[in-house]
């Protein structure tokens, strides 16, 4: 059976999509950006969605398949289906991971904000000392 190089498993777009989602999450979770609670909740839910997708993908890989449904198209459909299922699951109740991630991100965000405030107040103090001194 001939498989064009553009859709071969080595050049599959699916790992690229996953890598894109993870790099986007990494950018969104950067604590130096000063995010609101809604943004932190959204990032936490997106991460939970990626995690659930990986769980579903691992579960699918453990199931034995017949040769009838073992094609690139069916793998792509299953992956896209699993991705949508993971998004729906995390938007609803989820598995509780988003709550833990949100609390951690909020704690980290408050620490970064305090450090910024301390740095700004130290700079103001240094400026006033320089003006007086």
N, C-alpha and C positions, 0 to 999 in steps of 0.2 A: 504494500500500500504506500502510495506517495504522499508525503506530508510536506507542503511547502515550508521553506525555512522561516517564513514570517510567522507561522503558527506552530512551529516545533516547540516542544516542552522547554528547551533551553532558552528560547526567545519569547516565552509566554509573557503576555501582558499582565497576568494576574500577580506575579511577585512584584512587578513594578508598581502596580496599584497599591499593594500592601505597603511597600516601602514609601510611597508617596503619602499615604495616610499617616504613617509613623513619623515621617519628617515634618508633616504639618502639625501633628500633635506636639512634637518636640518644640517647634516654634511657638505654638500657642501656650505651652506650659512654662515658658520663660518667665521667672518671677520678677524680672526687672521692668516689666511693662506696665504694672499698676492696673490690674484687671478688676472688674466688678464681680460681685458674687454670681451674677447670672453667667458671666463668661467662665468663671471657674467651674460652675456646675456643668456647663456645656462641654468643657474640656474633659471633665471627669467622666461624663456619660460617653463621650467619644472614645476615651481610652477603654472604658468597660466594653463598648461595642467591639473594638479591635480584639480585646481579650476573648470575648465570647466567640467571635469569628474564628479565632485560632483554636478554641476548644471544639467547635463544630467541625473544623477542618481536620483536626486530629481524630475525632470520632469517625468521620467519614473514611479516613485512610485506613482505619482498622477493620472496616467491613469488606468482606470478599465480594468482588464484582464479577459479573458474567461478561463475556466478550461482547455481548449484544449492546451493552450500554457503556462500553469503555472507549469513548472517543474524546477528542479534544473539545468538541462542542458540548458534550454532556458534562465534562469536567468544568468547563467555563460556566455553564448554567448552574451547576451545583454550587460553585464558588460564589457566584452572584446571588444565588438564592440564600446561601448561608450568610452572606454579608447583609442582605436585607433583613433576614431573620434576627441577626445579632443587633442591628439598629433598632428594630421593633422591640426586642427584648429589653434593651437598655433604656429606651424611651419609656417603657411601662415601668414595672417594678425593678427589673434588672436582677442582679445577683448580690447586690449589696456592696460591690466593689467601688462603684461610683461615689457612694457616701464616704467611704474611707479615704479615697483619693481626694475628694473635695475638702475634707477636714485637713488633710495634710497640705494641700495647696493653699488653703486659707491661712493656715499657721505660717507657712513659708512666706506668703505674701505680706503678712503682718510684720514678720521679722525684717523683711527687706524694706518695708515702709519705715519702720523704726530706725533702721540703720541710715536710711536717707535723711530722716529728720535729724538724727544725731550729727551726721556729717554736715548738713546745712547749718545747724546751730553752731557747730565748731567753726565753720568758715566765717559766720557772722561775728563770732567772738574774736577770731583772729583779725578780721577787718577792723573791728572797733579798737582792739589793742594797738594795731598799727597806726590808726588815726590819732589815738591819744599819746602813743609812745614816741 
